[in-house]
């Protein structure tokens, strides 16, 4: 029997008496290249066909016996108290295999599967809610580990995209960027597949893209982040054309995020246009619903102020920071847990502005208030707020270095560097650039205090860290790379 040929099953042959018709039929079969081309007589051809059909029947019976054995092994492995399979198992044991097959009604099984799937999802959603409620017990120092266990249990029960999305957001909030990216990639793939069958899933695709872009930006995968923001924005704009009330907020938030990226990659005109459009939308939304949208006004004002500070439009920047800070303070009075981090972040940015405009006393007060808030937050949630503590210490050390409070500056740089080193061990893509910046600043202090060997060691390490980032994304890292390289060259030329 030739391998690879399709099997032919002949159900009926022309009657024996119809010799001509029977001969033509068998001759036609011969032309299918399944049987020998040359035969001596019609009887020989019939013999060959009969033999081939017998072999086919043997093959089919062999295959049938194989699957019967497999079914018997499955029955042996499965629990005996499964009501769904009880009747089928009885019929199988009696040798009535077709009846056993019929006993497992496919429509009924699919209905039960759908119900079980729904029940599993509801159970997983309960675990997710439990995790979030555990996190509200701020006196429990182990609540973050407990929540992680609950999220793991939830995804073990059900891997629907909604469940994975909640877990990814939690990982993102805890600065576990690599794990969060993996989850969002899974979520995005599932939503893309669902969106092929229904446009109703397009908003979920856009949401996953936006959050994945935030993580890629935080881990210096800037090209990926830009593509994801662009795709998310395109989807949200299309949705907002049909339903502006529902999707204009998403348009504004994605514009804000894309502007952050463009600001970091020196696409400053694009960033300003995006911030301005986002702010306009958020202000309009806040007029109708201030409780819901004032936080977004404050956020966008703060980000636009950062851009104006970096482009030397300092009066505009100060006005925007002050308006943003005023909103955040009012919100934090009502809900400190939600908005104290925002107060601290805007204080830090305003302090940087005051530092660069020779208002060191104001800057120091703002830095200290911001650091105090972040230290308190980090006591409760170190994974989320230790990076902010390190950043504040670095900024405060720069101020103290320039105002001749050198002992304080030394201690602050040491603490900042220690935190960033630990963070970079766990997540180098996110934190090595900050570590390089702190090393460069620390070296500047050491050079000023004639600790040249320490300065050279710090600059050499900083240059080794930042060079791969600069080579990958020059526009994002050119300023820091050039500063470190120039400082090291100057130090070496003085030797």
N, C-alpha and C positions, 0 to 999 in steps of 0.2 A: 504494500500500500504506500503510495507516494506521499511524502510529508508535504504539508503546506497547501494541499488542494482542498477546496470546499467539498464537504460530504453531500451527496445527493440522496435524498430519501424518496423512493418511488412508491406512491401510495397504491396506484392501480396500473395494471398493464392492459393493453387491448386483449380481447378474448382470444383463446388459443385458436379458435377456428378462423379468425381474421388474419390469415397468414401474411398477406401483403401489408396490411396496416401495422401488424406487430413487427414485421421485419423493418419497415420504415422508421417506426418508433425507436427500435433498438439501434438502428443505424444512426439516427439523429443523436442518440445518447453518445455514441462513439465519437461523434464530431465535437463533443464538449471537452476533449483532451483529458478527460478524467480516466478514460479506459484506453486500452491499447488501440493504436490506430489500425493495425492490421490483424484480422482474424480470418481463419480459413472458411468458416461457415457461420450462418446465423445461430446454429445451436451452440457453437463455441463461444459466440458473443453472449448468448443467454447464460451460459455456464459461468463466464467471467463476471457478468453482472451479479448473478446469484451469489457467487463467492464473495464479491466485494460487499454486497448488502449484508451478508452473514458476518463479515469482519466488522462492518460498521455497527451492527447490532451488538457484537461482542464488546466493542469499544464503549458503546453507550451503557451497557450493563456494568462494565468495569467501573465507569465513572459514577454510575448510580450507587454501586456498592461502596465506593470511596466516600460519597457524601452521606450515605446511611450510617457508615461507621463514624464519620465526623459528628453527625447528629446524635448518635448514641453516646459519644464521649461528652458532648455538650450537656446532654440530659444528666449524665452522671455527675458532672461538675456543678450543675445548678442546684440551688436549694429545692428541697422537695415540697416546701410549703408555699411555693409561688402559685397563687390562684390563676394567674394568667395562662400558665402553661400546663396546668394539671390535666385537662381533658386531652390535649395534644400528646402528653407523655403516656397516658393510658392507651390511646389509639396506636401510638408508635410501638408500645410494648406488645400489643396484639397483632402487630404486623400490618395494620391498615394505614399505610403511609399517606395515601392521598387524603384520607379522612383526617389524619393528624395535621396535615398542612391546612386543610379547610377549617379546622377548629381554631386556628390562630387567625381570626378575622382581621385583615389588614386595616380596614377603616376604623375598627374599634381600637386597634393598637395605636394608630396615629392619633386618635382622639385622646387616648390616655397619655401618650407621649407629650402632646401639647399641654395637657393639664399638668403633667409632672414638671415640664419645663417652666410653666408659669409659677408653680409652687416653689421650685428651686430659686427662681429669680426673686420672688417675694421674700424667701428666707434669706437670700444674700443681701437684699436691700435692708432687711432687719439688722443684719450684722453690721452693715455700713452705718446705719443710724446709731446703733449701739456704740460703734467706734467714735463717732462724732460727739455723742453725749458723754462718753468717758473723758473726752478731751475738755469738756466744760468743767470738770472737777479740778480746778487749778491748784488745789492743796495737795493733790496726789502727784508726787514727784515721778511716779512710774507710769503716768497716764500715756505718754507717747509710745512707750514699748507695748503697753496693753492695746493701744489703738492699732499699732502695726500688726499685732497678732490677729486682731479682729478683721482687719482688711485682708490679711492672708487667708483667713477662714472664708471670708466672703467670696474671694475669687476662686477658692477651691470648690465651692458649691456651684458657682455660676460664673462663666466667663463672658457674659453678655457685655457689650461695650459700655453700657451705663455704669456697671459695677467697676470695670477696669478704669473708667474715667475718674471715678471718685477716688480710687486708690492712687492713680497717677497724680491727681491734684494734691493729695496728702503728701506724697513723696516730694513733689515740687516745693510745697511749703516748708518741708524739712531739709531743703537743699540737697536732697539725694537725687542729683540731676541725672546720672546715668540710668538708675533704675526707673526714674520717671519717664525718661525718653523712651526706654524699651516699652513701657506700658502704653504711652501715647501712640507709638508706631503701631502697636497691635490694635488699639482703639481706632486709629485712622483707617487702617486696612479694613476693619469690620464695617465701619460707617460708609466707606467708599463702595463696598460690595452692596450694602443695603440701599445706597442711593442710586445704584444702577436700576433697581426695581421700583424705586419711589422717590420722587423729588422732595418728599417730606423730610428726608434725611440730610438734605444739603446743609441746613444750619448746623447739624452735628459735625459734618465734615469740616465746615469752616471753624467751628469752635476747637476741634482737635488740632487743626492746622495752626491756629493762633497760639495755642498753648505750647505746641511743639516748637514753634518759632521762638517763643520766649526762652525756652530751654536751650535751643541751639545758639541763640544770641549770648546767653549766659556762659556757654561753654565754647565761645569763640568760633562757632561754625556759622560764619556770618552769611556766606552765600546761600546756604540751605535756609537759614532764617529768613532772608529777604524773599526767596522764592515762595516760602510758606505764607508769609504775611501777604504777599501780592495775591496769591491764590485765594486766601481767606477774604481779603478785601473785595476782590472781584465778586465772590459769591455773595457777600453781605450787601454790596451795592445793588446787585440784581434783585435780591430779596427785598431790599428797602424800596425799590421802585414800585413793587406791588403792595408792600405793607410797611410804610415808613414808621408807623407807631411801634411796631414790633422790632424792627431791625436797624433803625437809625442809631440807637445806642451802640450796637455792635460795630457799625461803620465807624463811629467816633473812637471807640476803644481800639480798634485795629489801626486806625490812622495814628493814634497816639503811640502805639507800640512800634509801628513802622518808622515813625519820626524819631523815636529813641535810637533805633538802629541806624538810621541815616545820619543822625547827629554824631554817633560814634564812629562812622566811617567817612566823616567829613563831606557828606552830601548835604550841606547846610541849607541851601535854598529849598531843596525838596523837604527837608525836615521842618523848616519854618512854615511852608505851605500846609503840610500835614497837621502840625500842631494847631495852626490857626483855624483850619477847617474843623478839627476835633473840638477845639474850644468853643467855636460858634455853635456847634450842635449841642454840646453839653450845657451851655448857657441857656439855650432855648428850652431844652428839656427840664432844666432846673427851675425855670420860671413856672412851669406847670406842676412840677413835682420836686420841690427843693429837698425833701427828706431823702429821696432816692438818688438825686443827681448832683447835689452840692459836693459830695466827695469826689466826683469825677471832674467837676470844675476845678477844685483845689489841686487835684493830681495833675491836670493838664497845665494849669498855671505854673506849678512848680517845674514841670518839664520844659515849658517854653522859657521860663526864667533861666534855667540852666543853659539853654541855647543862647539866649541874649547875653548872659554873663560871659560865655565862651567866645562871643563875637564882639565883645567890648561895648555892648549897648547896656551899660550898667544901670542907668536910671530906670529903664524899662524893667530890667531884671529885678531891681530892688522893689519896685512897685508890685510886680507879680508875686515875688516871694512873700511880701507882707500880706497881700490879699489871700494867698494860699494858706499862710500860717494862721491868719485870723479865722478862716473857715475851719481848719483842722483843730484849733484850740476849742472852738465852740462845740464841734462834734465830739471831741475827747472828753469834754465835761459831762456829756450825756452817756458816752460809751467809751470809757478809757481803754478797755481791753482791745477794742477794734481800732482806735485811732491814735493812741499814744505813739505807735511806731511811725505814723505819718507826721506827727508833730516833731519827733526826733529827726526824721529825714529832712524835713524842710528847714529846721533849725540848723542842721549841718550845712545845707546848701547856702543859707543866708550867711552863716559864719564864714564860709569860703569867700563869698562876695565881700564881706566887711574886711576880711584879711587882705584881699587883693586891693582894696581901696583905702588901705592904711587906717583902718578903724580897729586896732588890735584889741582894745578893751571890750568892745561889742562882740567881736569874733570869739574872744576867749569865753565870755559868758554864755554865748550860744553853743559853742563846742562842749562846754562843761555840762550844760543842761541836757544836751543831746546824749552825751556819754552816760550821764546818770540814768536816763531813761533806758538806754540800750543795755546797760549792766543789769538793771532790774529785770528787763525782759529776758535776758540771757540766763538769769538764774532759774527761770521757769522753763525756758525752752532754748537750751544752748545750741541745738542744731540749727535753729532758725535765725538766732540773733548774734551768735559769736562772730560771724563775719562783719556785722555792723560795729560791734565793739572794737574789733581790730582796725577797721577803717577809721573810726573816730579817734582812736589812739594815735594813728599815723598822722591824721590831720592836726590834732592838738600838739603833737610833737613838733610838727613843722612850725607852728606858731611859736611854741616855746623856744625852739632853736633860733628863730629870727628875733626873738625879744630877749635873748641872752639868759633864758631860764634853762641852762644847759643840762643840769642834773635831772630836771623833770623831763626834758626832751629825751635824754638817754633812756630813762626808765620806760617811757611810753613807747619808744621805738622797739625796745627789747620785748615788751609784752605784745605789741602788735605783731612783730615778726614771729614770735613763738606761736601765736594763734594761727597766722597764715601758713606757717610751715606744716602745722598739724592738718589744717584744712586741705592744703595742697597734696599731702600724702594720700588723702581719700579721693580728691577730685582735682587732679593737676590742671585739666583744661580750664576749669573755672577760676582757680585761685593762684596759679603760678604767676600770672601777670601782676596781681596785687602784691605778691611776695617780692617780685622784682622791683616794683615801685618802692616798697618799704626799704628794701636793701639799698636802693639808690639814694633815698632820703637819709638813711642812717649813715651812709658813706659820706654824704655832704657834711653832716655834723662831725664825723670823725676827722675829716680833712680839715675842718675849721679848728678843731681842738688838737691838731697835730698828731692824731693817731693814724698815721699814713698807712701803716701796714694793714690795720683793720679796714680802712677805707678801700684800699686796693683789693683786698680779699672780697669785700662786699660787692664792689663794682664788677669784679671778674665773674662772680657767681650770678649777679643780676643780668649781665650781658649774655651769659650762657643760657639763662632761662628765657629771656625775652626774644632772642634771635629767631628761634623757630616760629614764634607767633608773628613776628614782623615779616618773616619770609612768606608765611601763609596769607597774612592779611596786612599788607603794608599800610593801607589807609587808616586802619584802626590802631596800629601800634607804633607808627612812625615817630610820634612825639616822644614817647617814653624810650624807645630804642635809641633815638638820636641823642637824647639827654644823657643816657647812661654811657653810650659810646664816647661822647665828647668829654664827659667827666673823667672817664678812665684814661683817655688820651692826654688830657691836661695833667693828670696826676703822674703819668709815666714821663711826660716831658719835663716835669720838675725834678726828676731824679738825677 
